[in-house]
Amino acid sequence: MSNSEIDWDTEFADDPDYQAMSPQQRKKLLSVMEKMIDMGMAAVYGDEEDEVPDAKVDCAQCLPACQARCCTLIFALTKDEVAHGHIQHNPARPYFIARDEDGYCPHMDRQSFGCTIWEHRPLRCRRYDCRDDSMIWPEGVPVEFGSAFPGLKVSPKQTSEAS
């Protein structure tokens, strides 16, 4: 994964210093950051707030439709997650979650789409709620799974067979 695939404007959406920069200043900053990461002089860590609860998503019900699309998302691990060593990170982009050649997390079981490190999964995985994420459900939640996601847009056009 290259840094050019990361939407840095989204990553820094809540950073007033970054938002105050001109597009040229942002480009220069990101270029320096990428060079430092490539040279092993810098690493990016996730920063998770302690107060955020785990998401309550019925993954087992939705896996036939989504096929664990969330396991293709790219994010930085926390310092603690890297230090504990349970989670594989990308050595080319320390310390982002690793990805296998198929684009999926190496901790995802390819048969069941389940997490093989469930008890040690990253905080971002624990707290991620796919129910209103258009990257996961671009047409809305498939109608047959709507009961698992009360109050959200469901799409009769999208079915588990189409995914």
Buried (B, 14 or more C-beta within 10 A) or exposed (E): BEBEEBEBEEEBEEEEEBEEBEEEEBEEBBEEBBEEBEEEEEBBBBEBEEEEEEEEBEBEEBBBBBBBBBBBBBBBBBEEBBEEEEBBBBEEBBBBBBBEEEEBBBBBEEEEBBBEBEEBBBBBBEEBEBBEBEEBBEBBBBBBBBEBBEEEEBBEEBBBEEB
